[in-house]
Amino acid sequence: MELRHLRYFVGVAHHLNYSEASRRLHVAQPAISQTILDLEEELGIKLLHRTKRTVQLTTAGAVFLGEAEQILRHATEAAQVARRAALGEVGSLGIGFFGTASSPFLPSLVQSYRQKFPDVQLRLHEMTPDQQLAAFDAGQIDLARSRPVPDPPVGKGADCSPQGIGFRTIRAISPKRSSYLV
């Protein structure tokens, strides 16, 4: 069963008319008819009672309609959440920070980030620069704030790149694959 099966069924069930469902879904009527027949065969039940002039939901069809609508809503929501996660708007962000180097600005930065991205859970970890590199390698943090550090040794933090942020000389290290921007 595919989402397409559910969309076509819901379209016909809402309009109780194959032609209208075809027009609104922008799909040829024979394709809708065949897809619903395939769905009924897969389920082993009739969802629609058809005559030459009318279409009616069976009892099973009426129950299935509610479930199909819920599945389609959930699929739409899942796609939206995935898109937001890809943009860094939801999820979790692990930040490693070197205490003395971060104390002047970290609280205001965290507050500002939480206001802009309320659906991102921030995980803050006080770490030395060496611990930060190890945490990157272990996938425990996504971003680090540290004092200026030389390039990481070969094999340690290899997927990281130092970057300057903002108007002051602030050094942050983030994995090259990170979608989070501070």
C-alpha positions as CSV (number, residue, x, y, z in Angstrom):
1,M,0.0,0.0,0.0
2,E,1.3,3.4,-1.0
3,L,0.3,6.9,0.0
4,R,-1.0,7.3,-3.6
5,H,-3.5,4.6,-2.9
6,L,-4.8,6.5,0.1
7,R,-4.9,9.8,-1.7
8,Y,-6.9,8.5,-4.5
9,F,-9.3,6.7,-2.2
10,V,-9.8,9.8,0.0
11,G,-10.4,11.9,-3.1
12,V,-13.1,9.6,-4.4
13,A,-14.6,9.2,-0.9
14,H,-14.8,12.9,-0.3
15,H,-16.5,13.6,-3.7
16,L,-18.3,10.3,-4.1
17,N,-17.5,10.8,-7.8
18,Y,-14.6,9.4,-9.8
19,S,-14.7,12.2,-12.4
20,E,-14.5,15.0,-9.7
21,A,-11.7,13.2,-7.8
22,S,-9.8,12.8,-11.1
23,R,-10.2,16.5,-11.9
24,R,-9.1,17.6,-8.4
25,L,-6.2,15.1,-8.1
26,H,-5.0,15.8,-11.7
27,V,-4.9,12.1,-12.4
28,A,-6.7,10.2,-15.2
29,Q,-9.9,8.6,-14.0
30,P,-8.9,5.0,-15.2
31,A,-5.7,5.3,-13.0
32,I,-7.8,6.2,-10.0
33,S,-10.2,3.4,-10.6
34,Q,-7.5,0.8,-11.0
35,T,-5.6,2.1,-8.0
36,I,-8.7,1.8,-5.8
37,L,-9.4,-1.7,-7.1
38,D,-5.8,-2.6,-6.3
39,L,-6.2,-1.2,-2.8
40,E,-9.4,-3.2,-2.2
41,E,-7.8,-6.3,-3.5
42,E,-4.8,-5.8,-1.2
43,L,-7.1,-5.2,1.8
44,G,-9.5,-8.1,0.8
45,I,-12.6,-5.8,1.3
46,K,-14.8,-3.5,-0.7
47,L,-14.3,0.1,0.3
48,L,-16.8,1.6,-2.2
49,H,-20.1,0.4,-3.6
50,R,-20.3,1.4,-7.2
51,T,-23.2,1.6,-9.7
52,K,-23.1,3.2,-13.1
53,R,-24.3,6.5,-11.6
54,T,-23.3,6.5,-8.0
55,V,-20.5,5.8,-5.6
56,Q,-21.1,5.2,-1.9
57,L,-18.8,4.2,1.0
58,T,-19.2,0.8,2.5
59,T,-19.1,0.5,6.2
60,A,-15.5,-0.6,6.0
61,G,-14.8,2.2,3.6
62,A,-16.2,4.8,6.0
63,V,-13.9,3.5,8.8
64,F,-10.9,3.2,6.5
65,L,-11.5,6.8,5.3
66,G,-10.8,8.2,8.8
67,E,-7.7,6.1,9.1
68,A,-6.4,7.0,5.6
69,E,-6.9,10.7,6.3
70,Q,-5.0,10.4,9.6
71,I,-2.1,8.6,7.8
72,L,-1.9,11.3,5.1
73,R,-1.9,14.1,7.7
74,H,0.9,12.3,9.5
75,A,2.9,11.8,6.3
76,T,2.6,15.5,5.5
77,E,3.7,16.4,9.1
78,A,6.6,14.0,8.9
79,A,7.8,15.6,5.7
80,Q,7.5,19.1,7.2
81,V,9.4,18.1,10.3
82,A,12.2,16.4,8.2
83,R,12.5,19.6,6.1
84,R,12.7,21.7,9.3
85,A,15.3,19.4,10.7
86,A,17.4,19.6,7.5
87,L,17.3,23.4,7.9
88,G,18.4,23.1,11.6
89,E,15.1,24.4,12.9
90,V,14.2,21.3,15.0
91,G,16.2,18.6,16.6
92,S,19.2,18.7,19.0
93,L,22.4,20.7,18.9
94,G,25.3,19.7,21.0
95,I,27.7,22.6,21.8
96,G,31.1,22.1,23.4
97,F,32.6,25.2,25.0
98,F,35.8,26.1,26.8
99,G,34.6,27.8,30.0
100,T,36.9,30.8,30.3
101,A,36.9,31.5,26.5
102,S,33.1,31.4,26.3
103,S,31.9,33.0,29.6
104,P,31.5,36.6,28.3
105,F,29.0,35.8,25.5
106,L,27.7,32.3,25.8
107,P,24.6,33.0,27.9
108,S,23.3,35.7,25.6
109,L,24.2,33.6,22.5
110,V,22.2,30.6,24.0
111,Q,19.3,32.9,24.8
112,S,19.2,34.4,21.4
113,Y,19.5,31.0,19.7
114,R,16.6,29.6,21.8
115,Q,14.4,32.5,20.8
116,K,15.1,32.0,17.2
117,F,15.0,28.2,17.2
118,P,12.7,27.2,20.1
119,D,12.3,23.6,18.7
120,V,16.0,22.9,18.9
121,Q,17.2,21.3,22.1
122,L,20.6,22.7,23.1
123,R,23.0,20.4,24.9
124,L,25.9,22.3,26.4
125,H,29.1,20.6,27.4
126,E,32.1,22.4,29.1
127,M,35.2,20.8,27.5
128,T,38.8,21.4,26.8
129,P,39.8,21.8,23.1
130,D,41.1,18.3,23.0
131,Q,37.9,16.9,24.5
132,Q,36.0,18.9,21.9
133,L,37.8,17.3,19.0
134,A,37.2,13.8,20.6
135,A,33.5,14.7,21.1
136,F,33.3,15.7,17.4
137,D,34.8,12.4,16.4
138,A,32.3,10.5,18.7
139,G,29.3,12.5,17.3
140,Q,28.6,14.0,20.8
141,I,28.7,17.6,19.8
142,D,27.9,19.6,16.6
143,L,29.6,22.9,17.4
144,A,32.4,24.0,19.7
145,R,33.6,27.3,21.1
146,S,37.2,27.4,22.1
147,R,40.2,29.5,22.4
148,P,42.3,29.7,19.2
149,V,43.5,26.2,18.4
150,P,45.9,25.0,15.7
151,D,44.6,22.6,13.0
152,P,43.6,19.3,14.5
153,P,46.2,16.5,14.3
154,V,45.7,14.0,11.5
155,G,42.8,11.6,12.3
156,K,41.5,13.7,15.2
157,G,38.6,16.0,14.4
158,A,39.4,15.5,10.7
159,D,36.0,16.5,9.6
160,C,36.1,19.9,11.4
161,S,36.9,23.3,10.3
162,P,37.7,26.4,12.4
163,Q,35.5,29.5,11.6
164,G,35.4,33.0,12.8
165,I,32.0,34.2,13.9
166,G,30.6,37.7,14.3
167,F,32.3,41.0,14.8
168,R,34.8,39.9,17.4
169,T,37.5,37.3,17.0
170,I,35.5,34.4,18.2
171,R,36.6,31.0,17.0
172,A,34.1,28.2,16.6
173,I,34.7,24.7,15.3
174,S,31.9,22.8,13.5
175,P,31.8,19.7,11.4
176,K,31.8,20.5,7.7
177,R,28.6,18.6,7.4
178,S,26.7,20.7,10.0
179,S,23.5,22.5,9.0
180,Y,23.4,24.6,12.2
181,L,24.4,28.2,12.0
182,V,24.9,30.4,15.0
